[in-house]
């Protein structure tokens, strides 16, 4: 997808960035920059910033809902707050894709550390006995400060991005029924204009607040925050769908890219529920299938663990029961087809444990959702390469060796999983198509894509995004004089 970029002078860029941020703050309620307690005050000039989260999935975790109470950038003598109000994010579904947490404006300066504080972490996971367990984690070291290396310089060059990649395998420690959480992260800061398209790509699923020919606003299903995205001629809709045909309250997925002018451009907009005609928020959920029920070989229902919930279901990590009828429709999103999934490949016969779906329907008695529409969703799967990727760019095939605790191992007895890329696959975390081709066997990667049963007990993961799993950064020791709100985390490698 080609995105046209207009060239501005530094002065014009600065004025445009400030005006866009002011408008974005009105729409999103973004936080302001706050000077720290150190001896060097921050600049009064500001530039826009988008704060995003991603993760390296933990193989047996079905849902990880983490609330951050604060995030700040440190210069060594001062700090700038980029998240000042609690924000909730579901981490386990992200992998090689990012979700925006905040649009804000940050003072000019050079920042060399990131400090964050976790308020809570609620997890659903598969126990060694194959049971789904939900637990509120003990926060052993909720505040952590890590180096931002290389340092991030904020100036008039346009919007910056702060990426926080959580490593769930290092963050969560599960021993018996005891669960602890200590944030283990990699942080990256960059000016958006210098990033590749994969690092600027992000995704939000939520309830549609409003849409016009030039913008769309969603309320995210996990955080409840509202985010606005611009729409232009390159924004893609499914066949037969336009901005004017999507009604408020519809469950919608937006894929977007951060722009250097301080906006988020919607690259694809996909409705994932049917229009109920009322303009009211629809009931629904996005999550992982854990079991299926069939009568006479026909799917009649399934259970799932929601990662995000919409409408009257509310936010929950409990198992959701879903009823399927002959009137339930099964849909394949546009971006799944762009990843290589054949149209019509997802039907009621292709629903299986370990698959991610988005539901829309009516919440009935006993917490059962009467499904009107089931849409295949992207999921993140981590593993190691069984061998060097085969093929030539952009069409690679490769095999992931799955961890012994992987959901597909537990539910479908899979120890390996075949995957494929195409021209639309995005590479992130310092990975490119050329460098991916040279990765050695046993390299740890995370793949965000669409999982289809391509035959009897034969599965294929169509890769929408791929990133290399990095070792979490070592937390810094607390220093009372640096003014950056630092803390320690001695147990980050559980």
N, C-alpha and C positions, 0 to 999 in steps of 0.2 A: 504494500500500500504506500503510495507516494504522498508525502505531506509537504505542501509548499511553505517556504519560509521567507518572509520578507526581511530585508536587511535594514537595520536601524543604526544610527549613531549611538555612542555610549550614552549621551545625554538623553536622546529620545527613548532608548531602552530603559533607562532608569525611571523616566517619567511614566512610561507605559507600565512598567512593572509595578510601580507604586499605585497607580490608578487601578490596575487589575486586582491587586491584593486587597485594596479597600473594598472593591465590589465583592470579591470572594469572601471577605470577612463578614460582610452583611448577610451573605447567603448561608455561610457555614458556621458562623460563630467561632471563628478561629481565635487562637490565643495571641496575646501580644508579647513583644520582647521585653524582658526585664533585666536590668543591670544587676550584676552580682554584688557581693559584699567586699570584693577585693579593692585594690588601690587604683586599678586602671579602669575608668568608666568606659563603656562601650560607645560606639559612634551613634549619633542621632539619625544617620541615614540607614535605611533598611532595604532589603531585597526579599522577594518572595521565596518561600521554601515549602516543599511538600515532604511530609514525614511518612514513610511507608514501613510495613512489616512483612517479613516472609519467614520461612522456617525450613529446617531439615527435619522431615517427618520422623517420628518414632514408630516403629513397625506395628506395635500392638495397641497404639492409641487411636481411638475412634473420634474423640473430641477433646480439645484443650482450649478452654475459654479463660483467657488471662486478662485481667484488668490492670492497666498501668495508671498509677496516680500522678506521675510526673516524669518528664524527660527534659534534659537540658544539655546544652553544649557548653564546654569550658574552654577558656583561653589560657588558663594557668593562673590568672589573677581575677577574672570575672566570669560570669556565666550568663547565658541567654536561655530563657525558658521557651521550649518549642511545644510542649504539651503541659498545660497548667491545670486542666480539669481531667478527672478520671475518664479513660477511654477503654472500651472492651473490644478485644479482637479474638476470633477463633483461629488458632494458629495451625492446627493439624492439616487443614485443607489447602494451605498456601503453597509450600514447596518452592518450586522455581517461579512462581508468580507472586506478585506483591499486592497488598491491599493498602490504600491510603488511610492514614490515621488522623492526619491534621493538615490543613492548609494554613500557613501562618506567615509572618514577616519577621526577619531576623536582622539584627544590626550588623553593619559592615564589620569585618574583623577576621582574624585567623583563629580557627577553633581546632584544638588538638585532643579533645576528650568528649565522651558522651556519658552522662549519668542518667540512670533510670531507676524508678522505684515501682515494684509490683505490689498492688493492693490485695489481689486474690488470684487463685488459680484453681479451676474446677476441671477435673479430668474424667473421661470415661474410657476404659481400656478393657482389653480381653485378658482375663486371668489365665494362669497356667492350666486351669481346668476347662478353659474355653467359655467361661461365663463373662457376661458384660457387667463390669463393676463401675460405679460412679463414686467419686470421692473428692472432697475439698482438700487440697494439698496444704501441708504445713510449710510456711515460708521461712526457711532456715536463714537465708540472707537475702532479704527482699530488695535491698539497694545495692547496685553495682555500678562501678565506673570503669570504662575501658578506653584505651587509646583510640583516637581517630587518626589513622595513619594510612596514607599521607594526610596531613592536616588539610582542613577545608577552609578556603578563603572565600568570604562572601563580599561581593562588591557589585558594581553596576553591570556586570557581564550577563545578568539575567537570573532566572530562577535556579535555585539549588535543590538538591534532593538528599535527604538523609535516609539511608536504608538501614534497617535493623533486622538482621537475619538471626532468628532464634534457632538454636540447636536443641530440639526437644529431647533427644537421646541423652544429652549432657545436662539438660535443665531438670528433667524429672528423674527421681529415684523412687522406684517401686519395689518394696520389700514386703512380701506378704500383703497385708491390707494397709500398710503404712506407706503414704505417698508424701514426698517432699519436693519442693520446687525452689531452685536457685537459678536465676536467669543466666544463661550462657549464650552469648551473642557474638556475632561479627558485625561491625558497623562500617559503613562506607558513606562518604560524603563526596558529592561531585556537582559541578555545574551541569545542568541538564543538557546544554548544547554540546557538551563534550562526551556524553554518554552514548552507548549504542542503543538501538531500538529495544532490545530485550531488557536492558536495565531500566528503561523508562516505562515499560509495559506494566499495567496494573489492572485489577479486576475487582468489581463490586457487584454483589447480588443483593437486591432489596426491593422495597415497595416503592412504586413510582409516585412521587409527590407532584411533579408537574413536568410538562414537556412542551416545547415549541419547535419552530423550524431552526432555531439557533442554539438551544440549550435543553438539558435534561437534568432533573434533580431527583436523587434517590435517597431513601432512608435505609441505611445498611442493616442487614438482618442480624448481625452480631453486635455491633456497637450502638445501633440506634441513631448514629450521627447522620446528618444530611450532607451530601456532597453534590456539587453541581459540575456538569461537564458541558463543554461547548460542542456543537454539532456543525459540521460543514459538509461540503460536497463529497468528501472522501468517507464520511461515516456510512457504514454498511448496515442495512436492515435485512431481515429474512424476506424472501420473495412474497410480495403482496402486502407487506407491512410498511407503513410510513409513520412519521412522527404524529400525524393527525389521527391515526387509527388506534394508537395505544392510549388506554384510559387510565386515569389516576387510580391507584390501588392495585394495579397489575404488578405481579412479581416479575422483575426485569433484571437481566444481567447486562452490565456495561463493561466492556473492555476499553481501556483508555491508555493514552500516553501523555506523560508530562511534557509541557511545552516551555520553551525558554521565556515566554511572555508572562508566565505565572498562572496559566490556565491548564486544565486537564481536558484533552481532546478525546471525545468518544470515538473510537475506531469501529466498534460494532455495538449495536443495541439489539438485544434478543429478548422478547417477551417469553416468560416461562410459566405463564398461567393464562387461562381463558378469560376473556372480558366478561365480568359478571353483570355488566350493564348498570351497576349502581354507583360506580366511582368510589366505593368503599374498599378499604384494605382487605385483601383476600387472605384466607387461611392457607398456610403452607409451611414447608420446611425443606431444608437442604441438608443432606447427610449421607451416612453409609448404611447400606442394606446389610442386615445381620442374619436374616433367615427368610425363607419364602414358604408359602403355603399353596399347594396345588390340589385341585379336585379333578380327577379324570385327566390329568396332564395339563390342565388349564390353570393359570395363575389366578388365585382368588384373594390373595393378600400377602403382605410381608411385614417384617419388623425392621426398624431402622433406628439409628442413633442420630438425632438432629445435631448438626453443627451450627445451623442458623434456623430461626423460626420466624414466622410472619403471622400477622393477624392475631386472633384470639389464642393461639397456641402459646405465645409468649416465649421467652428465652428459657430453654431447658436442656439438660444433658441426659434426661431419662430416655428410655426406649419408647419409641412411638409405634403404635400398631396402625397399619394402613389396610383399608379394605379396597379391593379392586373389583369392578363390575364390567359388563360388556360395553358400557358407555365410556369407560376410561380410555383416554387417548394416550399414545406413547409417541413422544416427539424427539427428534434429533436436532440440537441447536446448530445454527449456521456455522459457528466456529469449529464444531466437531467435524462437519463436512470439509471445512478448510484444512483440518488436521489430517484428512484422508479417509474418514469413516464414510462408507457408501450410504447414500440416501436410502431410507427404509431398513437400515441394518439393526435398528433398535425397536424391538417389539416386546410384547408381554413374555415371549418365550426367552428373551435375552436378559431377564432380570435375575441376578444371582448374588449370593452373599459376597461381600467385598467390593461391590460396585457402588459408585456415588450417583445419586439422583436428586432432582429437585421436584417437589410435589406441590400441587395446588388442588384445593378441594374444600370440603366442609368439615369442620371439627364436630364430631358427633358425641353421643353419650359414651362415658367410660374412657374418654381420651382417644377414641378411634377416629382417624381421619378418613373420610370418604373421598377417595382420590378421583378427581375429574381429569387431571392431566399429570403424567409422569414424564419428566424430561431427563435425558442422560446428562450427567454433570461431569465436569473435569475433576480428577482427583490426583493427589501427589503420592508417588511411590518412590521410596528410597531403596537403593541396593548397590551392589558392586558389579562392574562389568565382568561378564564371564570370559570375554575375549575382546580384542580390538574391534571397534565397529567396522562393519563390512559395507561395501558400496562406495559411491562417490557423492560428493555434495551436490544437491541438498538431500539426496535420497539414501539415507543410511538405514541399515537394519542392525540390531544389536540385541543381546540377551542380558537381562539383569539376574544376578543371583540374589535371591531374597533372603532376609534374615529368618532364622528359625521361628521367630515369634510373629512373622508377617501375617496380616489378616488373610491373605490369599493362601498362605500355608495352613493356617488354622482352619479356614472354611472350605478350601478347595484342594488341599494337599499339594499345592504348587511349591516347588523349590526354586524354579526359574520362571522368568516371564519374558516373552519376545516383545520387542518394541520396534517402532519405525518412525522415521522423520520424513518431512517433505519440505517444500519451498517455504511454507508458512511457519515452520518451527522456529521459535525464538530461543536464542542462547543468551544466558546471563551469568552473573557471578564470574566475570573475567573469562568466560568461555565463548568461543566462536565456532562456526561450522568447521573451519580448518583445524583448530586445535582439538575439537572433539574427535576428529578422524584419527588423531594420533594418541588418544588416551590408551593407556596400557590396561591389561586385564587386572582386576581387583581394585580399580579406581572407584571411589565412592561418588555416586551421582544421585540427583533427585530429578524425577521426570514428572511433569505436570501434563496430564493428557486424558484421553478418553479410552476406557477399557471396554472391549467388546469380546464376547465369546464367539470366536470365528468358526467353531465347529464343536463337536462333542468333546467337552473338557479341553478345548484348545482356545487359548486366550491371546489377544493382541492388544498392546497399549499403543495408541496413536499419539505421538508426542507433540503437544502444543508448545511446551517449553522445557528446556533442560538446563540445569546448573550443576556445577561441581560442588560437592559438600566440603566445606572448609572447616578446619579446626577452630573452635571458639577462641576468642582472644582472652588472654590472662587478665583478670581484673586487677586494677591498681589498688594499692594500699591507700587507706583514707589519709588525706592531708588537710588539716583544719585551716591551712592558710591559703588554699588555692581557690576558695570561693566557688567551686564548681559543683558542690553538693555531692562529693564523691563518697563512696562506701566500699566495703570489701565483700567478697564472696568466695570463701575458702572452699566451698563444696561444689564448684561448678562442673566438675568432671565425674559426677556420680555415674 
